[in-house]
């Protein structure tokens, strides 16, 4: 058995020996601890009573321009036969952008072209008839006026002859009376008297013949003047009828042209931002063709969709914080805006679809109200580079709603419980 170097008692003593001094601190006075607790509780109460918190919600929206960009769409199905603009071109109101071919083809050829050729032939025939009627009217008027002149000249000559015949008849009458006296006195015989009477009768017949001729000329003159008034009116009615028929043919021609070729024009002055089709491409009715952005007097706004629960707390002039998806807030920060207008009626599902809102596709979309925000900063400067907003830019906005003291927010669950336990309200 080996001997140990140190005694067991010495080893145990070294293990249990304190190498330092033990210092015992006095405890904090209970009065101080109580005072600190009371001060902390008072601070908490003051904070709950005097400090306030504003409830806020995140609302999605997008940047819009007023006036809105123009989306050119196809009115009918067909194909793009001509393209007259490119991206970046500036166009005027009424400028032709595209030509669409919406005609139909059969085994016999193009239906629209055939109808157009037939209608053009009808139009040419109607115009020819109108020209002939006009020429006939002019010829009739000229001929009738010449006839009237001849009748008037004949009437004047007949009047002269009639006056002469009347004077001769009067003289013959006086001469016959003289012959009657001569016969009674026995100065002439019976044969001489009968001869004179025969001459008187002949003169009387000549006078009556001239009178009858004058009446016929007057009747012919009256008829010619009546024809000069009535016949041109009848021809004018025929011309008007032909013009109406020509107008119908021209309307049919326009309709057939519309069924064949359609010109798509711009309705505003602006710049072509995008073109969605190419020449020869088949398109459907309502297909987007191009987008035109107005370049003058354009201002940018933020369109928000506010839920109905926020309406009691928001008002025109409130400030909102804006965060654009294209400009992350951790690098570009938040932007400021003011509430310009709030719709009094909820937006429809169709209007939501026009703005590509995700709520429009849901089975039961929430009740949303359209709000327009006036953006303070229309431009963003980043590393000496100017970044511009664009129509359709997605954004989120922080809308500030109800402001309450902290204690009211703390006890809001208790308020709900109290309201749920109440009975019916008395009238």
Buried (B, 14 or more C-beta within 10 A) or exposed (E): EEEEEEEEEEEEEEEEEEEEEEEEEEEEEEEEEEEEEEEEEEEEEEEBEEEEEEEBBEBBBBBBBEBEBBEBBBEBEBBBBBBBBEEEBEBEEEBEBBBBBBBEEEEEEBBBEEBBEBBBEBBEBBBEBBEEBEEBBEEBBEEBEEBBEBBEEBBEEBEEBBEEBBEBBEEBEEBBEEBBEBBEEEEBEEEEBEEBBEBBEEBBEBBEEBBEBBEBBEEBBEEBBEBBEEBBEEBEEBBEBBEEBBEBBBEBBEEBBBBBBBEBBBEBBBBBBBBBBEEEEEBEEEBBBBBBBBEEEBEBBBBBBBBEEBBEBBEEEBEBBBBBEEBEBEEBEBBEBBBEEBEEEBBEEEBBEEBEBEBBEEEEBEEBBBBBBBBEEEEBEEEEEEBEBEBEBEBBBBBBBBEEBBBBBEEEEEEEEEEEEEEEEEE
